[in-house]
Every structure is written in C-alpha cells, then in structure tokens.
Amino acid sequence: MTLIANTVVALVAALHVYFLVLEMFLWDKPVGLKAFGQSLERARASKVLAANQGLYNGFLAAGLVWGLWLGPLGASIKLFFLGCVLVAGVFGAVTASRKILFVQALPAALGMALVLLS
C-alpha cells in the first residue's frame, strides 16, 4: 500500500511541476493558451500573476517531494502538502473551473486517503 500511496504522491508532485512550467514559462505560448483556454492578449495581461501562481505550485511539488524523501517519517509532510493541494483544488473549482476539481483536488484526496491507509 505504501508503494501505491507514494506513487500517487509522486504523480501529484509531477502534476504541480507541470503546472509550474505552464504558468511560469508557457502561459502566453500556444501550449499555455490552449491549456487555460485564453487569448494571447489576456495571457499577456496576466503573465506576472500566472508566474506567481506557478511558483506556488512549485512549492507544493517541493513539499511533496520532501515528504517522499523522508520515507516513513514524511507521512505528516505528505498529508500537509496534499491537504494544501486539495484546498487549492476545491477553491479553484469553485472560483475558476470545475475541471480543477478532477485534475487537482481528486488526485490529492486520493493521495491523502492512501497515505492514511499505508
């Protein structure tokens, strides 16, 4: 069970590294425009805010990797950062797009459940 839990935690961390890249470096590029469904003008106007958001996603990924690196002693770290991801995902689903619930919040909730069960 621990292997499955750690795999899900690693996948959530990888997702947040991907979000970091999208928001910090690809926000106003074709990939970023498509991912977030926005115009080039709107992306250019919000580029600095997106980069800031991307940086926070990087911190979430770093926290999850830290928890994995600690091994069995990292369960509380993993739960804390998965909880942060879950809250951010629910907030994003309510305020921005329902899709965020499935892309961000659901994997975090699954990871939390698996960590608790392992």
Backbone as XML, in Angstrom:
<?xml version="1.0"?>
<chain id="A" units="angstrom">
  <residue number="1" name="MET">
    <atom name="N" x="0.826" y="-1.202" z="0.000"/>
    <atom name="CA" x="0.000" y="0.000" z="0.000"/>
    <atom name="C" x="0.866" y="1.260" z="0.000"/>
  </residue>
  <residue number="2" name="THR">
    <atom name="N" x="1.999" y="1.202" z="0.705"/>
    <atom name="CA" x="2.885" y="2.367" z="0.771"/>
    <atom name="C" x="3.405" y="2.728" z="-0.610"/>
  </residue>
  <residue number="3" name="LEU">
    <atom name="N" x="3.737" y="1.717" z="-1.414"/>
    <atom name="CA" x="4.228" y="1.977" z="-2.767"/>
    <atom name="C" x="3.171" y="2.682" z="-3.609"/>
  </residue>
  <residue number="4" name="ILE">
    <atom name="N" x="1.938" y="2.240" z="-3.497"/>
    <atom name="CA" x="0.847" y="2.876" z="-4.254"/>
    <atom name="C" x="0.638" y="4.304" z="-3.767"/>
  </residue>
  <residue number="5" name="ALA">
    <atom name="N" x="0.648" y="4.506" z="-2.464"/>
    <atom name="CA" x="0.482" y="5.850" z="-1.899"/>
    <atom name="C" x="1.595" y="6.769" z="-2.377"/>
  </residue>
  <residue number="6" name="ASN">
    <atom name="N" x="2.825" y="6.303" z="-2.307"/>
    <atom name="CA" x="3.950" y="7.130" z="-2.732"/>
    <atom name="C" x="3.923" y="7.403" z="-4.231"/>
  </residue>
  <residue number="7" name="THR">
    <atom name="N" x="3.425" y="6.464" z="-5.009"/>
    <atom name="CA" x="3.293" y="6.675" z="-6.456"/>
    <atom name="C" x="2.288" y="7.788" z="-6.738"/>
  </residue>
  <residue number="8" name="VAL">
    <atom name="N" x="1.168" y="7.773" z="-6.035"/>
    <atom name="CA" x="0.156" y="8.829" z="-6.223"/>
    <atom name="C" x="0.708" y="10.172" z="-5.756"/>
  </residue>
  <residue number="9" name="VAL">
    <atom name="N" x="1.407" y="10.193" z="-4.633"/>
    <atom name="CA" x="2.014" y="11.437" z="-4.154"/>
    <atom name="C" x="3.007" y="11.960" z="-5.190"/>
  </residue>
  <residue number="10" name="ALA">
    <atom name="N" x="3.814" y="11.075" z="-5.761"/>
    <atom name="CA" x="4.783" y="11.481" z="-6.782"/>
    <atom name="C" x="4.076" y="12.006" z="-8.032"/>
  </residue>
  <residue number="11" name="LEU">
    <atom name="N" x="2.966" y="11.406" z="-8.397"/>
    <atom name="CA" x="2.203" y="11.890" z="-9.554"/>
    <atom name="C" x="1.614" y="13.278" z="-9.291"/>
  </residue>
  <residue number="12" name="VAL">
    <atom name="N" x="1.117" y="13.506" z="-8.079"/>
    <atom name="CA" x="0.600" y="14.830" z="-7.722"/>
    <atom name="C" x="1.735" y="15.846" z="-7.763"/>
  </residue>
  <residue number="13" name="ALA">
    <atom name="N" x="2.906" y="15.474" z="-7.267"/>
    <atom name="CA" x="4.066" y="16.373" z="-7.323"/>
    <atom name="C" x="4.431" y="16.671" z="-8.774"/>
  </residue>
  <residue number="14" name="ALA">
    <atom name="N" x="4.443" y="15.645" z="-9.618"/>
    <atom name="CA" x="4.773" y="15.842" z="-11.039"/>
    <atom name="C" x="3.755" y="16.756" z="-11.716"/>
  </residue>
  <residue number="15" name="LEU">
    <atom name="N" x="2.486" y="16.585" z="-11.382"/>
    <atom name="CA" x="1.452" y="17.477" z="-11.919"/>
    <atom name="C" x="1.742" y="18.929" z="-11.560"/>
  </residue>
  <residue number="16" name="HIS">
    <atom name="N" x="2.172" y="19.161" z="-10.341"/>
    <atom name="CA" x="2.430" y="20.535" z="-9.902"/>
    <atom name="C" x="3.708" y="21.111" z="-10.509"/>
  </residue>
  <residue number="17" name="VAL">
    <atom name="N" x="4.663" y="20.261" z="-10.826"/>
    <atom name="CA" x="5.816" y="20.731" z="-11.596"/>
    <atom name="C" x="5.348" y="21.127" z="-13.000"/>
  </residue>
  <residue number="18" name="TYR">
    <atom name="N" x="4.471" y="20.324" z="-13.574"/>
    <atom name="CA" x="3.895" y="20.644" z="-14.888"/>
    <atom name="C" x="3.128" y="21.968" z="-14.834"/>
  </residue>
  <residue number="19" name="PHE">
    <atom name="N" x="2.334" y="22.172" z="-13.782"/>
    <atom name="CA" x="1.610" y="23.438" z="-13.635"/>
    <atom name="C" x="2.594" y="24.602" z="-13.524"/>
  </residue>
  <residue number="20" name="LEU">
    <atom name="N" x="3.685" y="24.397" z="-12.788"/>
    <atom name="CA" x="4.720" y="25.433" z="-12.660"/>
    <atom name="C" x="5.238" y="25.823" z="-14.043"/>
  </residue>
  <residue number="21" name="VAL">
    <atom name="N" x="5.582" y="24.832" z="-14.853"/>
    <atom name="CA" x="6.116" y="25.102" z="-16.193"/>
    <atom name="C" x="5.078" y="25.825" z="-17.038"/>
  </residue>
  <residue number="22" name="LEU">
    <atom name="N" x="3.848" y="25.344" z="-17.010"/>
    <atom name="CA" x="2.778" y="26.001" z="-17.790"/>
    <atom name="C" x="2.596" y="27.453" z="-17.370"/>
  </residue>
  <residue number="23" name="GLU">
    <atom name="N" x="2.534" y="27.697" z="-16.087"/>
    <atom name="CA" x="2.197" y="29.034" z="-15.597"/>
    <atom name="C" x="3.380" y="29.993" z="-15.618"/>
  </residue>
  <residue number="24" name="MET">
    <atom name="N" x="4.577" y="29.485" z="-15.400"/>
    <atom name="CA" x="5.740" y="30.382" z="-15.341"/>
    <atom name="C" x="6.386" y="30.602" z="-16.706"/>
  </residue>
  <residue number="25" name="PHE">
    <atom name="N" x="6.367" y="29.591" z="-17.578"/>
    <atom name="CA" x="7.135" y="29.674" z="-18.812"/>
    <atom name="C" x="6.304" y="29.563" z="-20.089"/>
  </residue>
  <residue number="26" name="LEU">
    <atom name="N" x="5.135" y="28.941" z="-20.020"/>
    <atom name="CA" x="4.344" y="28.696" z="-21.234"/>
    <atom name="C" x="2.994" y="29.413" z="-21.232"/>
  </residue>
  <residue number="27" name="TRP">
    <atom name="N" x="2.771" y="30.279" z="-20.265"/>
    <atom name="CA" x="1.486" y="30.946" z="-20.088"/>
    <atom name="C" x="0.985" y="31.616" z="-21.363"/>
  </residue>
  <residue number="28" name="ASP">
    <atom name="N" x="1.873" y="32.345" z="-22.046"/>
    <atom name="CA" x="1.457" y="33.080" z="-23.252"/>
    <atom name="C" x="1.946" y="32.418" z="-24.539"/>
  </residue>
  <residue number="29" name="LYS">
    <atom name="N" x="2.294" y="31.138" z="-24.440"/>
    <atom name="CA" x="2.687" y="30.338" z="-25.607"/>
    <atom name="C" x="1.493" y="29.478" z="-26.016"/>
  </residue>
  <residue number="30" name="PRO">
    <atom name="N" x="1.507" y="28.932" z="-27.237"/>
    <atom name="CA" x="0.352" y="28.138" z="-27.699"/>
    <atom name="C" x="-0.092" y="27.035" z="-26.731"/>
  </residue>
  <residue number="31" name="VAL">
    <atom name="N" x="0.864" y="26.330" z="-26.113"/>
    <atom name="CA" x="0.501" y="25.254" z="-25.169"/>
    <atom name="C" x="-0.245" y="25.827" z="-23.970"/>
  </residue>
  <residue number="32" name="GLY">
    <atom name="N" x="0.254" y="26.916" z="-23.413"/>
    <atom name="CA" x="-0.388" y="27.541" z="-22.256"/>
    <atom name="C" x="-1.734" y="28.139" z="-22.605"/>
  </residue>
  <residue number="33" name="LEU">
    <atom name="N" x="-1.815" y="28.773" z="-23.767"/>
    <atom name="CA" x="-3.094" y="29.363" z="-24.193"/>
    <atom name="C" x="-4.159" y="28.282" z="-24.324"/>
  </residue>
  <residue number="34" name="LYS">
    <atom name="N" x="-3.767" y="27.149" z="-24.913"/>
    <atom name="CA" x="-4.716" y="26.049" z="-25.086"/>
    <atom name="C" x="-5.102" y="25.433" z="-23.741"/>
  </residue>
  <residue number="35" name="ALA">
    <atom name="N" x="-4.102" y="25.225" z="-22.880"/>
    <atom name="CA" x="-4.367" y="24.586" z="-21.584"/>
    <atom name="C" x="-5.342" y="25.393" z="-20.737"/>
  </residue>
  <residue number="36" name="PHE">
    <atom name="N" x="-5.237" y="26.713" z="-20.812"/>
    <atom name="CA" x="-6.073" y="27.569" z="-19.972"/>
    <atom name="C" x="-7.193" y="28.252" z="-20.744"/>
  </residue>
  <residue number="37" name="GLY">
    <atom name="N" x="-7.296" y="27.968" z="-22.039"/>
    <atom name="CA" x="-8.398" y="28.468" z="-22.847"/>
    <atom name="C" x="-8.532" y="29.980" z="-22.850"/>
  </residue>
  <residue number="38" name="GLN">
    <atom name="N" x="-7.423" y="30.666" z="-23.084"/>
    <atom name="CA" x="-7.491" y="32.122" z="-23.073"/>
    <atom name="C" x="-6.812" y="32.721" z="-24.298"/>
  </residue>
  <residue number="39" name="SER">
    <atom name="N" x="-7.079" y="33.971" z="-24.523"/>
    <atom name="CA" x="-6.494" y="34.684" z="-25.650"/>
    <atom name="C" x="-5.081" y="35.144" z="-25.316"/>
  </residue>
  <residue number="40" name="LEU">
    <atom name="N" x="-4.322" y="35.442" z="-26.349"/>
    <atom name="CA" x="-2.962" y="35.934" z="-26.154"/>
    <atom name="C" x="-2.964" y="37.257" z="-25.394"/>
  </residue>
  <residue number="41" name="GLU">
    <atom name="N" x="-3.915" y="38.123" z="-25.693"/>
    <atom name="CA" x="-3.994" y="39.419" z="-25.013"/>
    <atom name="C" x="-4.235" y="39.249" z="-23.519"/>
  </residue>
  <residue number="42" name="ARG">
    <atom name="N" x="-5.162" y="38.380" z="-23.190"/>
    <atom name="CA" x="-5.465" y="38.136" z="-21.778"/>
    <atom name="C" x="-4.278" y="37.489" z="-21.062"/>
  </residue>
  <residue number="43" name="ALA">
    <atom name="N" x="-3.600" y="36.585" z="-21.766"/>
    <atom name="CA" x="-2.430" y="35.921" z="-21.183"/>
    <atom name="C" x="-1.311" y="36.920" z="-20.929"/>
  </residue>
  <residue number="44" name="ARG">
    <atom name="N" x="-1.085" y="37.795" z="-21.862"/>
    <atom name="CA" x="-0.041" y="38.804" z="-21.676"/>
    <atom name="C" x="-0.367" y="39.723" z="-20.495"/>
  </residue>
  <residue number="45" name="ALA">
    <atom name="N" x="-1.632" y="40.045" z="-20.335"/>
    <atom name="CA" x="-2.035" y="40.937" z="-19.245"/>
    <atom name="C" x="-1.909" y="40.276" z="-17.877"/>
  </residue>
  <residue number="46" name="SER">
    <atom name="N" x="-1.982" y="38.961" z="-17.837"/>
    <atom name="CA" x="-1.960" y="38.257" z="-16.547"/>
    <atom name="C" x="-0.694" y="37.411" z="-16.353"/>
  </residue>
  <residue number="47" name="LYS">
    <atom name="N" x="0.301" y="37.623" z="-17.189"/>
    <atom name="CA" x="1.510" y="36.788" z="-17.163"/>
    <atom name="C" x="2.233" y="36.816" z="-15.812"/>
  </residue>
  <residue number="48" name="VAL">
    <atom name="N" x="2.352" y="37.980" z="-15.202"/>
    <atom name="CA" x="3.058" y="38.087" z="-13.920"/>
    <atom name="C" x="2.283" y="37.348" z="-12.822"/>
  </residue>
  <residue number="49" name="LEU">
    <atom name="N" x="0.974" y="37.473" z="-12.828"/>
    <atom name="CA" x="0.161" y="36.758" z="-11.834"/>
    <atom name="C" x="0.280" y="35.246" z="-12.022"/>
  </residue>
  <residue number="50" name="ALA">
    <atom name="N" x="0.280" y="34.809" z="-13.277"/>
    <atom name="CA" x="0.407" y="33.378" z="-13.549"/>
    <atom name="C" x="1.759" y="32.843" z="-13.088"/>
  </residue>
  <residue number="51" name="ALA">
    <atom name="N" x="2.809" y="33.626" z="-13.299"/>
    <atom name="CA" x="4.140" y="33.193" z="-12.861"/>
    <atom name="C" x="4.178" y="33.042" z="-11.346"/>
  </residue>
  <residue number="52" name="ASN">
    <atom name="N" x="3.541" y="33.950" z="-10.636"/>
    <atom name="CA" x="3.467" y="33.868" z="-9.182"/>
    <atom name="C" x="2.723" y="32.596" z="-8.772"/>
  </residue>
  <residue number="53" name="GLN">
    <atom name="N" x="1.630" y="32.325" z="-9.429"/>
    <atom name="CA" x="0.859" y="31.123" z="-9.144"/>
    <atom name="C" x="1.680" y="29.876" z="-9.451"/>
  </residue>
  <residue number="54" name="GLY">
    <atom name="N" x="2.444" y="29.907" z="-10.533"/>
    <atom name="CA" x="3.301" y="28.782" z="-10.882"/>
    <atom name="C" x="4.349" y="28.515" z="-9.815"/>
  </residue>
  <residue number="55" name="LEU">
    <atom name="N" x="4.894" y="29.586" z="-9.264"/>
    <atom name="CA" x="5.889" y="29.443" z="-8.203"/>
    <atom name="C" x="5.286" y="28.721" z="-6.994"/>
  </residue>
  <residue number="56" name="TYR">
    <atom name="N" x="4.059" y="29.075" z="-6.633"/>
    <atom name="CA" x="3.394" y="28.393" z="-5.518"/>
    <atom name="C" x="3.165" y="26.914" z="-5.827"/>
  </residue>
  <residue number="57" name="ASN">
    <atom name="N" x="2.843" y="26.602" z="-7.063"/>
    <atom name="CA" x="2.693" y="25.197" z="-7.438"/>
    <atom name="C" x="4.023" y="24.462" z="-7.284"/>
  </residue>
  <residue number="58" name="GLY">
    <atom name="N" x="5.114" y="25.160" z="-7.567"/>
    <atom name="CA" x="6.433" y="24.565" z="-7.360"/>
    <atom name="C" x="6.699" y="24.274" z="-5.895"/>
  </residue>
  <residue number="59" name="PHE">
    <atom name="N" x="6.263" y="25.176" z="-5.016"/>
    <atom name="CA" x="6.426" y="24.930" z="-3.584"/>
    <atom name="C" x="5.617" y="23.708" z="-3.140"/>
  </residue>
  <residue number="60" name="LEU">
    <atom name="N" x="4.422" y="23.547" z="-3.690"/>
    <atom name="CA" x="3.621" y="22.364" z="-3.352"/>
    <atom name="C" x="4.343" y="21.093" z="-3.796"/>
  </residue>
  <residue number="61" name="ALA">
    <atom name="N" x="4.877" y="21.108" z="-5.009"/>
    <atom name="CA" x="5.623" y="19.944" z="-5.508"/>
    <atom name="C" x="6.840" y="19.675" z="-4.634"/>
  </residue>
  <residue number="62" name="ALA">
    <atom name="N" x="7.551" y="20.724" z="-4.258"/>
    <atom name="CA" x="8.745" y="20.560" z="-3.416"/>
    <atom name="C" x="8.385" y="19.943" z="-2.065"/>
  </residue>
  <residue number="63" name="GLY">
    <atom name="N" x="7.282" y="20.375" z="-1.496"/>
    <atom name="CA" x="6.847" y="19.807" z="-0.221"/>
    <atom name="C" x="6.507" y="18.337" z="-0.336"/>
  </residue>
  <residue number="64" name="LEU">
    <atom name="N" x="5.860" y="17.963" z="-1.417"/>
    <atom name="CA" x="5.521" y="16.551" z="-1.614"/>
    <atom name="C" x="6.776" y="15.710" z="-1.820"/>
  </residue>
  <residue number="65" name="VAL">
    <atom name="N" x="7.727" y="16.225" z="-2.587"/>
    <atom name="CA" x="8.989" y="15.512" z="-2.790"/>
    <atom name="C" x="9.743" y="15.389" z="-1.464"/>
  </residue>
  <residue number="66" name="TRP">
    <atom name="N" x="9.717" y="16.426" z="-0.665"/>
    <atom name="CA" x="10.344" y="16.395" z="0.662"/>
    <atom name="C" x="9.737" y="15.267" z="1.500"/>
  </residue>
  <residue number="67" name="GLY">
    <atom name="N" x="8.399" y="15.191" z="1.502"/>
    <atom name="CA" x="7.735" y="14.127" z="2.249"/>
    <atom name="C" x="8.126" y="12.742" z="1.750"/>
  </residue>
  <residue number="68" name="LEU">
    <atom name="N" x="8.235" y="12.588" z="0.432"/>
    <atom name="CA" x="8.667" y="11.304" z="-0.128"/>
    <atom name="C" x="10.107" y="11.001" z="0.276"/>
  </residue>
  <residue number="69" name="TRP">
    <atom name="N" x="10.960" y="12.004" z="0.236"/>
    <atom name="CA" x="12.373" y="11.832" z="0.560"/>
    <atom name="C" x="12.566" y="11.378" z="2.011"/>
  </residue>
  <residue number="70" name="LEU">
    <atom name="N" x="11.701" y="11.824" z="2.891"/>
    <atom name="CA" x="11.802" y="11.455" z="4.303"/>
    <atom name="C" x="11.377" y="10.012" z="4.577"/>
  </residue>
  <residue number="71" name="GLY">
    <atom name="N" x="10.796" y="9.366" z="3.596"/>
    <atom name="CA" x="10.351" y="7.977" z="3.775"/>
    <atom name="C" x="9.206" y="7.901" z="4.771"/>
  </residue>
  <residue number="72" name="PRO">
    <atom name="N" x="9.199" y="6.873" z="5.644"/>
    <atom name="CA" x="8.104" y="6.705" z="6.600"/>
    <atom name="C" x="7.910" y="7.908" z="7.531"/>
  </residue>
  <residue number="73" name="LEU">
    <atom name="N" x="8.969" y="8.646" z="7.779"/>
    <atom name="CA" x="8.864" y="9.823" z="8.649"/>
    <atom name="C" x="8.197" y="11.008" z="7.947"/>
  </residue>
  <residue number="74" name="GLY">
    <atom name="N" x="7.973" y="10.897" z="6.645"/>
    <atom name="CA" x="7.411" y="12.010" z="5.887"/>
    <atom name="C" x="5.902" y="11.984" z="5.715"/>
  </residue>
  <residue number="75" name="ALA">
    <atom name="N" x="5.223" y="11.055" z="6.378"/>
    <atom name="CA" x="3.767" y="10.946" z="6.196"/>
    <atom name="C" x="3.045" y="12.250" z="6.540"/>
  </residue>
  <residue number="76" name="SER">
    <atom name="N" x="3.408" y="12.876" z="7.636"/>
    <atom name="CA" x="2.723" y="14.112" z="8.023"/>
    <atom name="C" x="3.025" y="15.243" z="7.042"/>
  </residue>
  <residue number="77" name="ILE">
    <atom name="N" x="4.221" y="15.272" z="6.497"/>
    <atom name="CA" x="4.579" y="16.287" z="5.491"/>
    <atom name="C" x="3.746" y="16.064" z="4.228"/>
  </residue>
  <residue number="78" name="LYS">
    <atom name="N" x="3.665" y="14.804" z="3.795"/>
    <atom name="CA" x="2.856" y="14.486" z="2.606"/>
    <atom name="C" x="1.393" y="14.873" z="2.833"/>
  </residue>
  <residue number="79" name="LEU">
    <atom name="N" x="0.859" y="14.550" z="4.005"/>
    <atom name="CA" x="-0.541" y="14.878" z="4.296"/>
    <atom name="C" x="-0.764" y="16.389" z="4.309"/>
  </residue>
  <residue number="80" name="PHE">
    <atom name="N" x="0.174" y="17.135" z="4.886"/>
    <atom name="CA" x="0.036" y="18.593" z="4.917"/>
    <atom name="C" x="-0.005" y="19.165" z="3.503"/>
  </residue>
  <residue number="81" name="PHE">
    <atom name="N" x="0.961" y="18.781" z="2.675"/>
    <atom name="CA" x="1.012" y="19.360" z="1.334"/>
    <atom name="C" x="-0.116" y="18.838" z="0.440"/>
  </residue>
  <residue number="82" name="LEU">
    <atom name="N" x="-0.514" y="17.585" z="0.609"/>
    <atom name="CA" x="-1.687" y="17.097" z="-0.124"/>
    <atom name="C" x="-2.940" y="17.859" z="0.306"/>
  </residue>
  <residue number="83" name="GLY">
    <atom name="N" x="-3.038" y="18.176" z="1.598"/>
    <atom name="CA" x="-4.163" y="18.986" z="2.086"/>
    <atom name="C" x="-4.165" y="20.369" z="1.451"/>
  </residue>
  <residue number="84" name="CYS">
    <atom name="N" x="-2.982" y="20.966" z="1.316"/>
    <atom name="CA" x="-2.885" y="22.270" z="0.646"/>
    <atom name="C" x="-3.345" y="22.163" z="-0.806"/>
  </residue>
  <residue number="85" name="VAL">
    <atom name="N" x="-2.914" y="21.102" z="-1.481"/>
    <atom name="CA" x="-3.316" y="20.883" z="-2.875"/>
    <atom name="C" x="-4.830" y="20.694" z="-2.950"/>
  </residue>
  <residue number="86" name="LEU">
    <atom name="N" x="-5.387" y="19.932" z="-2.029"/>
    <atom name="CA" x="-6.827" y="19.687" z="-2.003"/>
    <atom name="C" x="-7.606" y="20.990" z="-1.821"/>
  </residue>
  <residue number="87" name="VAL">
    <atom name="N" x="-7.200" y="21.797" z="-0.869"/>
    <atom name="CA" x="-7.884" y="23.080" z="-0.635"/>
    <atom name="C" x="-7.765" y="23.976" z="-1.866"/>
  </residue>
  <residue number="88" name="ALA">
    <atom name="N" x="-6.569" y="24.053" z="-2.436"/>
    <atom name="CA" x="-6.377" y="24.873" z="-3.635"/>
    <atom name="C" x="-7.237" y="24.358" z="-4.787"/>
  </residue>
  <residue number="89" name="GLY">
    <atom name="N" x="-7.335" y="23.035" z="-4.908"/>
    <atom name="CA" x="-8.150" y="22.450" z="-5.976"/>
    <atom name="C" x="-9.626" y="22.729" z="-5.809"/>
  </residue>
  <residue number="90" name="VAL">
    <atom name="N" x="-10.123" y="22.627" z="-4.599"/>
    <atom name="CA" x="-11.544" y="22.930" z="-4.345"/>
    <atom name="C" x="-11.805" y="24.417" z="-4.592"/>
  </residue>
  <residue number="91" name="PHE">
    <atom name="N" x="-10.919" y="25.266" z="-4.109"/>
    <atom name="CA" x="-11.079" y="26.707" z="-4.326"/>
    <atom name="C" x="-11.055" y="27.026" z="-5.819"/>
  </residue>
  <residue number="92" name="GLY">
    <atom name="N" x="-10.117" y="26.427" z="-6.542"/>
    <atom name="CA" x="-10.044" y="26.650" z="-7.987"/>
    <atom name="C" x="-11.284" y="26.154" z="-8.708"/>
  </residue>
  <residue number="93" name="ALA">
    <atom name="N" x="-11.836" y="25.035" z="-8.262"/>
    <atom name="CA" x="-13.048" y="24.504" z="-8.888"/>
    <atom name="C" x="-14.236" y="25.431" z="-8.668"/>
  </residue>
  <residue number="94" name="VAL">
    <atom name="N" x="-14.295" y="26.038" z="-7.494"/>
    <atom name="CA" x="-15.402" y="26.942" z="-7.166"/>
    <atom name="C" x="-15.242" y="28.285" z="-7.885"/>
  </residue>
  <residue number="95" name="THR">
    <atom name="N" x="-14.021" y="28.776" z="-7.983"/>
    <atom name="CA" x="-13.805" y="30.135" z="-8.488"/>
    <atom name="C" x="-13.374" y="30.215" z="-9.940"/>
  </residue>
  <residue number="96" name="ALA">
    <atom name="N" x="-12.796" y="29.151" z="-10.494"/>
    <atom name="CA" x="-12.246" y="29.258" z="-11.850"/>
    <atom name="C" x="-12.852" y="28.243" z="-12.815"/>
  </residue>
  <residue number="97" name="SER">
    <atom name="N" x="-12.677" y="26.958" z="-12.539"/>
    <atom name="CA" x="-13.143" y="25.924" z="-13.466"/>
    <atom name="C" x="-13.404" y="24.630" z="-12.715"/>
  </residue>
  <residue number="98" name="ARG">
    <atom name="N" x="-14.520" y="24.030" z="-12.981"/>
    <atom name="CA" x="-14.875" y="22.760" z="-12.324"/>
    <atom name="C" x="-13.860" y="21.667" z="-12.654"/>
  </residue>
  <residue number="99" name="LYS">
    <atom name="N" x="-13.201" y="21.791" z="-13.795"/>
    <atom name="CA" x="-12.189" y="20.816" z="-14.211"/>
    <atom name="C" x="-11.079" y="20.668" z="-13.165"/>
  </residue>
  <residue number="100" name="ILE">
    <atom name="N" x="-10.772" y="21.743" z="-12.451"/>
    <atom name="CA" x="-9.706" y="21.727" z="-11.448"/>
    <atom name="C" x="-10.021" y="20.724" z="-10.335"/>
  </residue>
  <residue number="101" name="LEU">
    <atom name="N" x="-11.287" y="20.502" z="-10.075"/>
    <atom name="CA" x="-11.680" y="19.533" z="-9.055"/>
    <atom name="C" x="-11.138" y="18.149" z="-9.401"/>
  </residue>
  <residue number="102" name="PHE">
    <atom name="N" x="-11.177" y="17.798" z="-10.671"/>
    <atom name="CA" x="-10.757" y="16.467" z="-11.113"/>
    <atom name="C" x="-9.258" y="16.381" z="-11.382"/>
  </residue>
  <residue number="103" name="VAL">
    <atom name="N" x="-8.667" y="17.482" z="-11.816"/>
    <atom name="CA" x="-7.244" y="17.486" z="-12.162"/>
    <atom name="C" x="-6.362" y="17.678" z="-10.938"/>
  </residue>
  <residue number="104" name="GLN">
    <atom name="N" x="-6.840" y="18.429" z="-9.948"/>
    <atom name="CA" x="-6.002" y="18.782" z="-8.804"/>
    <atom name="C" x="-6.547" y="18.217" z="-7.487"/>
  </residue>
  <residue number="105" name="ALA">
    <atom name="N" x="-7.802" y="18.484" z="-7.181"/>
    <atom name="CA" x="-8.339" y="18.104" z="-5.872"/>
    <atom name="C" x="-8.520" y="16.590" z="-5.725"/>
  </residue>
  <residue number="106" name="LEU">
    <atom name="N" x="-9.068" y="15.941" z="-6.729"/>
    <atom name="CA" x="-9.315" y="14.499" z="-6.630"/>
    <atom name="C" x="-8.026" y="13.690" z="-6.459"/>
  </residue>
  <residue number="107" name="PRO">
    <atom name="N" x="-6.974" y="13.949" z="-7.255"/>
    <atom name="CA" x="-5.724" y="13.206" z="-7.010"/>
    <atom name="C" x="-5.152" y="13.471" z="-5.615"/>
  </residue>
  <residue number="108" name="ALA">
    <atom name="N" x="-5.277" y="14.693" z="-5.119"/>
    <atom name="CA" x="-4.786" y="14.988" z="-3.775"/>
    <atom name="C" x="-5.588" y="14.223" z="-2.721"/>
  </residue>
  <residue number="109" name="ALA">
    <atom name="N" x="-6.900" y="14.179" z="-2.872"/>
    <atom name="CA" x="-7.737" y="13.446" z="-1.923"/>
    <atom name="C" x="-7.409" y="11.956" z="-1.951"/>
  </residue>
  <residue number="110" name="LEU">
    <atom name="N" x="-7.209" y="11.416" z="-3.147"/>
    <atom name="CA" x="-6.814" y="10.004" z="-3.273"/>
    <atom name="C" x="-5.470" y="9.768" z="-2.595"/>
  </residue>
  <residue number="111" name="GLY">
    <atom name="N" x="-4.523" y="10.668" z="-2.833"/>
    <atom name="CA" x="-3.211" y="10.546" z="-2.194"/>
    <atom name="C" x="-3.314" y="10.590" z="-0.688"/>
  </residue>
  <residue number="112" name="MET">
    <atom name="N" x="-4.138" y="11.503" z="-0.163"/>
    <atom name="CA" x="-4.317" y="11.586" z="1.298"/>
    <atom name="C" x="-4.886" y="10.291" z="1.856"/>
  </residue>
  <residue number="113" name="ALA">
    <atom name="N" x="-5.895" y="9.760" z="1.190"/>
    <atom name="CA" x="-6.503" y="8.512" z="1.656"/>
    <atom name="C" x="-5.483" y="7.379" z="1.649"/>
  </residue>
  <residue number="114" name="LEU">
    <atom name="N" x="-4.696" y="7.283" z="0.596"/>
    <atom name="CA" x="-3.705" y="6.211" z="0.504"/>
    <atom name="C" x="-2.598" y="6.362" z="1.534"/>
  </residue>
  <residue number="115" name="VAL">
    <atom name="N" x="-2.159" y="7.596" z="1.776"/>
    <atom name="CA" x="-1.131" y="7.815" z="2.798"/>
    <atom name="C" x="-1.674" y="7.428" z="4.172"/>
  </residue>
  <residue number="116" name="LEU">
    <atom name="N" x="-2.908" y="7.794" z="4.451"/>
    <atom name="CA" x="-3.513" y="7.441" z="5.736"/>
    <atom name="C" x="-3.676" y="5.938" z="5.905"/>
  </residue>
  <residue number="117" name="LEU">
    <atom name="N" x="-3.935" y="5.243" z="4.808"/>
    <atom name="CA" x="-4.125" y="3.788" z="4.873"/>
    <atom name="C" x="-2.812" y="3.009" z="4.888"/>
  </residue>
  <residue number="118" name="SER">
    <atom name="N" x="-1.726" y="3.675" z="4.523"/>
    <atom name="CA" x="-0.450" y="2.929" z="4.445"/>
    <atom name="C" x="0.329" y="2.962" z="5.745"/>
  </residue>
</chain>
